[in-house]
Amino acid sequence: MKKRKKIVVGGLVVLLIGYLIPQNLEMPVKGATASDYNAKSFWFFPWGKSVTHKGVDVFAKKGTEINSATSGIVLYSGEINIGGKFVVILGPKWRIHYYAHLNELKTTSLSFVGKKTTIGTVGTSGNAAGKPPHLHYSILTIIPYVWQIDFDKQGWKKMFYLNPITYLNK
């Protein structure tokens, strides 16, 4: 019984530490400003195969550097059909930062990154082929925010997706 209690307490301590680390997000696309994205694009419906747009698209010239918006651990750097070349980073507050449609990947899985670390470049990979170059940026939480659920299309998923525009405007 003592061993299980220690594991639970240890898990709670790790969880708490993750929440205490400040995230201080910064715009991931080098030189981009609020005029490079549509402030109303988060949770926009209808949006292709994903039904609802669960992030923000930051438009920039192809090849523009993308830095990590926060410090963290690269969980995966690779390629998938829809997102194309993408990077997933676990950052403070147990939030997952998803960067998609990259032209080039400049980081590897299981590496540590800081806010100034270049993780890739703006591109049109995946289902962004034929569209203007941009970064699709999403923030997910692994601990559900159930109070964010609403009646929008796929509104129940809002407990996992945070509006990155809120953080980019700071």
Helices and strands as residue ranges (DSSP letters): H 2-20, G 34-36, E 44-47, G 48-50, E 51-53, E 56-59, E 65-67, E 72-80, E 84-91, G 92-94, E 95-105, E 112-113, E 118-122, G 126-128, E 134-141, G 146-148, G 155-159, E 161-162, H 164-168
